């Protein structure tokens, strides 16, 4: 292997052409390349949808962690039915994950031919 | 044989018999490791639940909620959230890339011995760390049910599970997990209906072995109890307790000073090897029913509106009512008397329901209600580990290879998430039900027996059923873990890494021998870690799995520049750093090494916040440094694939 310059590798490799995960692509139709590149067009489309739902859930989960860690008093408030926000948010995260999973299953495209008997 | 034991044996026998029957046809390696890839997606989905809803979920979370309220529910949230990563990011590509194990997928484009070795070791380490809490839970379940010692319970589970795995591998494992997953969710739902029907009440006598404990104004204590005060001397002078001697019987009771009142306690003394429970001598050779016992605890002190009982409550109303109630919790204080007697005083604590329904009551999360930054970082780190850990657990990942295609993977994961999510909603009611039903064992500091004891408050049959389900819970998860570990040894290490020339039959035999060894290790560790809360232990496994496996999985899927050296190094660095961090943390010093007030050698106890990013950084840096070879390999593979597809 040739001696390499780390700076050049980072510049050219991590942020250049070879780094193919573009978060912008998650929301549009360009850019996202799933590196299990044996996947079909349907696989790519499913992966894009999956990442979109993942990022959405991640933000809600991160907000939950942030509120509990830095604004614990907010979790004591009782916005609905006399039940506090900690309980409602916790149930919301569980039920929300189930709903997103169902949405994903409904929208996802299945591959036309069975092609996953392993290698 | 009593009724509980009969029902228990019938349940376990039926589950085992069915799984052996259904699994009897798996003879080939593909059958042994991946159930021929022919499991129906719905069965696989419920088996996901059976695999994932371990003793930690059922016993550990319910116990933690019963002891500390909302803190246990944080684990429920984190465990379920992790499935979002598994479904949306990892599941389908992993199915496309792998064959039997997680190492197959990681190595799919490189054919690297380093990756095979690192992934196999990581699978073994994570599986063994996950096995510890399952075995601990098994031992604790057996104790009250069969009146056996902890180690005997661990040995029974270890032997039965090893038999399941060696009989027919993944097929029988899948069926055990399917049956157990279904039973667990259905019966827990039934138990929650009973909890809501019963509602909440301030009555704490007459349920199980509990009774009402007294709280008496300090000024009237001697008159009301017909006692005299024992002078406060030695170690007692520094403690907030008053010892009272009954004028007629001479019996000594201990009361805790709580502002202007004195609250009744329960006391265990061990003097010269003899145990005294609440003043009465315990005879280890006597009949169990005649022995003195600690009273069960857990009750409501005051309900909103001053009522004595609420009657049936709705699911929302239950929280609303509890939030405005006052709950009697119990704590233990262990110390040595001046004459060397070991003293444990269990005392009551009145806690507002509103305080129990927010995080911050347990030792793990207590810093959340304070201003210091470190406990908050610790909390975020644990929640991150739970979020990232699920998609990196080898015994979950192998289940993607038991169905036929990606669509089946997707559908079974959705079934899994739905059933697991429903179960985690139930855990909150089960934990709070146990907290207030007067059935908690005051000496059980881990809380692991809360759920079966809650069932006992509804009668011996629910207790037997829930105990049997909990036992099959352990069987299901442990068999999955032993499968994953035996696959790592036989398939990844022996066949792929060491290139041992094994025929199909030899591969299956190697897997079975590996399963026996892993089973023995699991039994030994289950005995050693008896007194640690199982949820806490599972947090370790999640941290190690997330740190060792997730960076490689994600970067392999999303970064073209990933090289085999990058993956190998990231797995090893992630595993060693997270494991080292855990072993040197303050929590481990306190809960495992039993060294109190040791600050540990890490700034906070949960490693994920540091070690997961570290895994990504190491992978990126090493991949960049070894880029030429890595890219060339990918390019070659792409060319070959393109050629093959035309």
Interface residues (C-beta under 8 A of the other chain):
Chain A: X1 X2 X4 X6 X9 X10 X13 X14 X18 X19 X20 X21 X33 X34 X35 X36 X37 X38 X39 X43 X46 X47 X50 X51 X53 X54 X57 X58 X61 X64 X65 X68 X69 X70 X72 X75 X76 X78 X81 X82 X83 X84 X86 X87 X90 X91 X93 X94 X95 X97 X98 X100 X101 X102 X104 X105 X108 X110 X111 X114 X115 X116 X117 X118 X119
Chain B: X34 X37 X70 X73 X74 X76 X77 X80 X81 X83 X84 X85 X87 X88 X89 X92 X93 X95 X96 X97 X98 X99 X100 X104 X108 X316 X317 X319 X320 X323 X324 X354 X357 X358 X359 X360 X368 X369 X376 X377 X379 X380 X383 X384 X387 X401 X404 X405 X406 X407 X410 X411 X413 X414 X417 X418 X421 X422 X424 X425 X428 X556 X557 X558 X559 X560 X561 X562 X620 X621 X624 X625 X626 X627 X628 X629 X631 X638 X641
